[in-house]
Amino acid sequence: MKTLNLVSLVLLIVGGLNWLLVGLFEWDLVGGLFGGMDSPIAKVVYILVGLAAIYSITLFKVNK
């Protein structure tokens, strides 16, 4: 389970840095590295980042 948490964290960092670059410089890092936003590899990366975000919701522990 720790491996999945680490992979999820790395993907979230990549996604966060990508949005930072989009916000500051209007440059998409993932799209730039993999041939544009519409390239199949970039789409897979975007999907993986989104799935990592959904998975990370389960890491929150609610204290009652």
DRENVEXTOR-117748 format. One line per field, with one value per atom (N, C-alpha, C, CB): residue number from 0; residue in one letter; atom name; z, y, x. Coordinates in Angstrom, 1 decimal, decimal comma, always signed. Atoms other than C-alpha are relative to their C-alpha. Glycine has a CB too. Layout:
BEGIN
i: c(NUM | ...);
aa: c(A | ...);
at: c(CA | ...);
zz: c(Z | ...);
yy: c(Y | ...);
xx: c(X | ...);
END
This chain:
BEGIN
i: c(0 | 0 | 0 | 0 | 1 | 1 | 1 | 1 | 2 | 2 | 2 | 2 | 3 | 3 | 3 | 3 | 4 | 4 | 4 | 4 | 5 | 5 | 5 | 5 | 6 | 6 | 6 | 6 | 7 | 7 | 7 | 7 | 8 | 8 | 8 | 8 | 9 | 9 | 9 | 9 | 10 | 10 | 10 | 10 | 11 | 11 | 11 | 11 | 12 | 12 | 12 | 12 | 13 | 13 | 13 | 13 | 14 | 14 | 14 | 14 | 15 | 15 | 15 | 15 | 16 | 16 | 16 | 16 | 17 | 17 | 17 | 17 | 18 | 18 | 18 | 18 | 19 | 19 | 19 | 19 | 20 | 20 | 20 | 20 | 21 | 21 | 21 | 21 | 22 | 22 | 22 | 22 | 23 | 23 | 23 | 23 | 24 | 24 | 24 | 24 | 25 | 25 | 25 | 25 | 26 | 26 | 26 | 26 | 27 | 27 | 27 | 27 | 28 | 28 | 28 | 28 | 29 | 29 | 29 | 29 | 30 | 30 | 30 | 30 | 31 | 31 | 31 | 31 | 32 | 32 | 32 | 32 | 33 | 33 | 33 | 33 | 34 | 34 | 34 | 34 | 35 | 35 | 35 | 35 | 36 | 36 | 36 | 36 | 37 | 37 | 37 | 37 | 38 | 38 | 38 | 38 | 39 | 39 | 39 | 39 | 40 | 40 | 40 | 40 | 41 | 41 | 41 | 41 | 42 | 42 | 42 | 42 | 43 | 43 | 43 | 43 | 44 | 44 | 44 | 44 | 45 | 45 | 45 | 45 | 46 | 46 | 46 | 46 | 47 | 47 | 47 | 47 | 48 | 48 | 48 | 48 | 49 | 49 | 49 | 49 | 50 | 50 | 50 | 50 | 51 | 51 | 51 | 51 | 52 | 52 | 52 | 52 | 53 | 53 | 53 | 53 | 54 | 54 | 54 | 54 | 55 | 55 | 55 | 55 | 56 | 56 | 56 | 56 | 57 | 57 | 57 | 57 | 58 | 58 | 58 | 58 | 59 | 59 | 59 | 59 | 60 | 60 | 60 | 60 | 61 | 61 | 61 | 61 | 62 | 62 | 62 | 62 | 63 | 63 | 63 | 63);
aa: c(M | M | M | M | K | K | K | K | T | T | T | T | L | L | L | L | N | N | N | N | L | L | L | L | V | V | V | V | S | S | S | S | L | L | L | L | V | V | V | V | L | L | L | L | L | L | L | L | I | I | I | I | V | V | V | V | G | G | G | G | G | G | G | G | L | L | L | L | N | N | N | N | W | W | W | W | L | L | L | L | L | L | L | L | V | V | V | V | G | G | G | G | L | L | L | L | F | F | F | F | E | E | E | E | W | W | W | W | D | D | D | D | L | L | L | L | V | V | V | V | G | G | G | G | G | G | G | G | L | L | L | L | F | F | F | F | G | G | G | G | G | G | G | G | M | M | M | M | D | D | D | D | S | S | S | S | P | P | P | P | I | I | I | I | A | A | A | A | K | K | K | K | V | V | V | V | V | V | V | V | Y | Y | Y | Y | I | I | I | I | L | L | L | L | V | V | V | V | G | G | G | G | L | L | L | L | A | A | A | A | A | A | A | A | I | I | I | I | Y | Y | Y | Y | S | S | S | S | I | I | I | I | T | T | T | T | L | L | L | L | F | F | F | F | K | K | K | K | V | V | V | V | N | N | N | N | K | K | K | K);
at: c(N | CA | C | CB | N | CA | C | CB | N | CA | C | CB | N | CA | C | CB | N | CA | C | CB | N | CA | C | CB | N | CA | C | CB | N | CA | C | CB | N | CA | C | CB | N | CA | C | CB | N | CA | C | CB | N | CA | C | CB | N | CA | C | CB | N | CA | C | CB | N | CA | C | CB | N | CA | C | CB | N | CA | C | CB | N | CA | C | CB | N | CA | C | CB | N | CA | C | CB | N | CA | C | CB | N | CA | C | CB | N | CA | C | CB | N | CA | C | CB | N | CA | C | CB | N | CA | C | CB | N | CA | C | CB | N | CA | C | CB | N | CA | C | CB | N | CA | C | CB | N | CA | C | CB | N | CA | C | CB | N | CA | C | CB | N | CA | C | CB | N | CA | C | CB | N | CA | C | CB | N | CA | C | CB | N | CA | C | CB | N | CA | C | CB | N | CA | C | CB | N | CA | C | CB | N | CA | C | CB | N | CA | C | CB | N | CA | C | CB | N | CA | C | CB | N | CA | C | CB | N | CA | C | CB | N | CA | C | CB | N | CA | C | CB | N | CA | C | CB | N | CA | C | CB | N | CA | C | CB | N | CA | C | CB | N | CA | C | CB | N | CA | C | CB | N | CA | C | CB | N | CA | C | CB | N | CA | C | CB | N | CA | C | CB | N | CA | C | CB | N | CA | C | CB | N | CA | C | CB | N | CA | C | CB | N | CA | C | CB);
zz: c(+0,0 | +0,0 | +0,0 | +1,2 | -0,1 | +0,7 | -1,4 | +0,8 | +1,4 | -3,0 | -0,7 | -0,7 | +0,6 | -4,2 | +0,5 | +0,2 | -0,6 | -1,8 | -0,6 | +1,5 | +0,5 | -3,1 | -1,5 | +0,1 | +1,4 | -6,8 | -0,1 | -0,7 | -0,1 | -6,0 | +0,3 | +0,9 | -0,4 | -4,3 | -1,2 | +1,2 | +1,1 | -7,2 | -1,2 | -0,6 | +1,0 | -9,7 | +0,4 | -0,3 | -0,5 | -7,6 | -0,1 | +1,4 | +0,1 | -7,5 | -1,5 | +0,6 | +1,4 | -11,3 | -0,4 | -0,8 | +0,4 | -11,7 | +0,6 | +0,5 | -0,7 | -9,2 | -0,7 | +1,4 | +0,7 | -10,9 | -1,4 | -0,1 | +1,3 | -14,3 | +0,1 | -0,6 | -0,1 | -13,1 | +0,4 | +1,0 | -0,3 | -11,6 | -1,3 | +1,0 | +1,3 | -15,0 | -0,9 | -0,7 | +0,8 | -16,7 | +0,5 | -0,1 | -0,6 | -14,3 | -0,2 | +1,4 | +0,1 | -14,4 | -1,4 | +0,8 | +1,3 | -17,9 | -1,2 | -0,1 | +1,0 | -19,8 | -0,9 | -1,0 | +0,6 | -20,6 | +0,7 | +0,0 | -0,5 | -20,2 | -0,1 | -0,8 | -0,1 | -19,0 | -0,6 | +1,4 | +0,5 | -19,7 | -1,5 | +0,7 | +1,5 | -23,2 | -0,7 | -0,2 | +0,6 | -23,9 | -0,1 | +0,8 | +0,0 | -23,0 | -0,9 | +1,4 | +0,7 | -24,8 | -1,3 | +0,9 | +1,4 | -28,0 | +0,0 | -0,7 | +0,0 | -27,0 | +0,9 | -1,4 | -0,9 | -24,9 | -0,6 | +0,4 | +0,6 | -27,4 | -0,3 | -1,3 | +0,3 | -27,7 | +1,0 | +0,2 | -0,9 | -26,3 | +1,3 | -0,8 | -1,3 | -23,8 | +1,0 | -0,4 | -0,9 | -22,4 | +0,6 | -0,8 | -0,5 | -22,1 | +1,1 | -1,1 | -1,0 | -20,1 | +1,3 | -0,5 | -1,2 | -17,8 | +0,7 | -0,4 | -0,6 | -17,2 | +0,7 | -1,1 | -0,6 | -16,5 | +1,3 | -0,9 | -1,2 | -14,0 | +1,1 | -0,4 | -1,0 | -12,2 | +0,6 | -0,7 | -0,5 | -11,9 | +0,9 | -1,1 | -0,8 | -10,6 | +1,3 | -0,8 | -1,2 | -8,1 | +0,9 | -0,3 | -0,8 | -6,9 | +0,7 | -0,8 | -0,6 | -6,4 | +1,1 | -1,1 | -1,0 | -4,6 | +1,2 | -0,6 | -1,1 | -2,4 | +1,0 | -0,4 | -0,9 | -1,0 | +1,1 | -0,8 | -1,0 | +0,7 | +1,1 | -0,7 | -1,0 | +2,6 | +1,1 | -0,7 | -1,1 | +4,6 | +1,1 | -0,5 | -1,2 | +8,1 | +0,7 | +0,9 | -0,6 | +9,6 | +1,5 | -0,5 | -1,5 | +13,4 | +0,5 | +0,6 | -0,5 | +15,2 | +1,5 | -0,3);
yy: c(-1,2 | +0,0 | +1,3 | +0,0 | -1,2 | +2,4 | +0,4 | -0,3 | -0,3 | +2,1 | +0,7 | -1,3 | -0,7 | +3,1 | +1,5 | -0,7 | -1,3 | +6,1 | +0,9 | -0,1 | -0,7 | +7,1 | +0,4 | -0,8 | -0,2 | +6,8 | +1,1 | -1,3 | -1,0 | +8,8 | +1,4 | -0,3 | -1,2 | +11,5 | +0,6 | -0,1 | -0,5 | +11,8 | +0,5 | -1,2 | -0,5 | +12,1 | +1,3 | -1,1 | -1,3 | +14,8 | +1,1 | -0,2 | -1,0 | +16,7 | +0,4 | -0,5 | -0,3 | +16,5 | +0,8 | -1,3 | -0,7 | +17,6 | +1,4 | -0,7 | -1,3 | +20,5 | +0,9 | -0,1 | -0,8 | +21,7 | +0,4 | -0,8 | -0,3 | +21,4 | +1,2 | -1,2 | -1,1 | +23,7 | +1,3 | -0,4 | -1,2 | +26,1 | +0,6 | -0,3 | -0,5 | +26,4 | +0,6 | -1,1 | -0,5 | +26,8 | +1,4 | -1,0 | -1,3 | +29,6 | +1,1 | -0,3 | -1,1 | +31,5 | +0,3 | -0,4 | -0,2 | +31,0 | -0,5 | -0,7 | +0,5 | +29,5 | -1,1 | +1,1 | +1,1 | +26,5 | -1,3 | +0,3 | +1,3 | +22,9 | -0,9 | -0,6 | +0,9 | +20,8 | -1,4 | -0,1 | +1,3 | +17,5 | +0,0 | -0,6 | -0,1 | +18,5 | +0,4 | +1,1 | -0,4 | +20,1 | -1,2 | +1,1 | +1,1 | +16,9 | -1,1 | -0,6 | +1,1 | +14,5 | +0,3 | -0,8 | -0,3 | +16,3 | +0,6 | -1,3 | -0,7 | +18,4 | -0,7 | +0,1 | +0,5 | +18,0 | -1,2 | +1,1 | +1,0 | +15,7 | -1,3 | +0,6 | +1,2 | +13,2 | -1,1 | +0,2 | +1,1 | +9,7 | -0,1 | -1,3 | +0,1 | +9,7 | +1,1 | +0,1 | -1,1 | +13,1 | -0,3 | +1,3 | +0,3 | +12,0 | -1,1 | -0,5 | +1,0 | +8,9 | +0,6 | -1,1 | -0,6 | +11,1 | +0,8 | +1,0 | -0,7 | +13,4 | -0,9 | +0,9 | +1,0 | +10,4 | -0,5 | -1,1 | +0,5 | +9,0 | +1,0 | -0,5 | -1,0 | +12,3 | +0,2 | +1,4 | -0,1 | +12,5 | -1,2 | +0,1 | +1,1 | +9,0 | +0,0 | -1,3 | -0,1 | +9,7 | +1,0 | +0,6 | -1,0 | +12,7 | -0,7 | +1,2 | +0,7 | +10,5 | -1,0 | -0,7 | +1,0 | +7,8 | +0,8 | -0,7 | -0,8 | +10,5 | +0,4 | +1,2 | -0,4 | +11,4 | -1,1 | +0,1 | +1,1 | +8,0 | +0,1 | -1,4 | -0,1 | +9,0 | +0,9 | +0,4 | -0,9 | +11,6 | -0,8 | +1,1 | +0,6 | +10,4 | +1,0 | -0,6 | -0,9 | +12,0 | -0,3 | -0,2 | +0,2 | +12,5 | +0,5 | +0,8 | -0,4 | +12,5 | +0,1 | -1,1);
xx: c(+0,8 | +0,0 | +0,9 | -0,9 | -0,9 | +2,9 | +0,5 | +1,2 | -0,4 | +4,0 | -1,1 | +0,3 | +1,1 | +0,6 | -0,1 | -1,3 | +0,1 | +0,6 | +1,2 | +0,2 | -1,1 | +4,1 | -0,3 | +1,3 | +0,3 | +3,1 | -1,1 | -0,5 | +1,1 | -0,1 | +0,6 | -1,1 | -0,6 | +2,0 | +0,8 | +0,8 | -0,8 | +4,4 | -0,9 | +0,9 | +1,0 | +1,5 | -0,6 | -1,0 | +0,6 | -0,1 | +1,0 | -0,5 | -1,1 | +3,2 | +0,1 | +1,3 | -0,1 | +3,5 | -1,2 | +0,1 | +1,2 | -0,1 | +0,0 | -1,2 | -0,1 | +0,4 | +1,0 | +0,3 | -1,0 | +3,6 | -0,5 | +1,3 | +0,5 | +1,9 | -1,0 | -0,7 | +1,0 | -1,0 | +0,7 | -1,1 | -0,7 | +1,5 | +0,6 | +1,2 | -0,5 | +3,2 | -1,0 | +0,8 | +1,1 | -0,1 | -0,4 | -1,2 | +0,4 | -1,1 | +1,0 | -0,3 | -1,0 | +2,1 | +0,5 | +1,2 | -0,6 | +3,4 | -0,8 | +1,3 | +0,8 | +0,5 | +0,7 | -0,5 | -0,7 | +2,7 | -0,3 | +1,5 | +0,4 | +1,5 | +1,3 | -1,1 | -1,2 | +4,5 | -0,2 | +0,5 | +0,3 | +2,9 | -0,2 | -1,3 | +0,2 | +1,7 | +1,3 | -1,1 | -1,3 | +5,1 | +0,9 | +0,6 | -0,9 | +6,9 | -0,5 | +0,2 | +0,5 | +4,6 | -0,7 | -0,9 | +0,5 | +3,6 | -1,4 | -0,1 | +1,3 | +0,6 | -1,0 | -0,5 | +1,0 | -2,5 | -0,8 | -0,9 | +0,8 | -4,2 | +0,8 | -0,5 | -0,7 | -1,4 | -0,4 | +1,6 | +0,5 | -2,3 | +0,8 | +0,1 | -0,8 | +0,6 | -0,4 | +1,5 | +0,4 | -0,4 | -1,3 | +0,0 | +1,4 | -4,0 | +0,1 | -0,9 | -0,2 | -2,8 | +0,5 | +1,0 | -0,6 | -0,7 | -1,1 | +1,1 | +1,1 | -3,7 | -1,0 | -0,8 | +0,9 | -5,9 | +0,6 | -0,4 | -0,6 | -3,4 | +0,1 | +1,5 | +0,0 | -3,1 | -1,3 | +0,5 | +1,3 | -6,8 | -0,4 | -1,0 | +0,2 | -7,0 | +0,8 | +0,4 | -0,8 | -4,2 | -0,7 | +1,4 | +0,8 | -6,3 | -1,2 | -0,4 | +1,2 | -9,4 | +0,5 | -0,7 | -0,5 | -7,3 | +0,4 | +1,2 | -0,5 | -5,8 | -1,0 | +0,8 | +1,2 | -9,2 | -0,1 | -1,3 | +0,1 | -9,1 | +1,0 | +0,0 | -1,1 | -5,9 | -0,4 | +1,2 | +0,5 | -7,8 | -0,6 | -0,9 | +0,6 | -8,6 | -0,8 | +1,1 | +0,9 | -11,6 | +0,0 | -1,5 | +0,0 | -11,2 | -1,4 | +1,1 | +1,3 | -14,5 | +0,1 | -1,1);
END
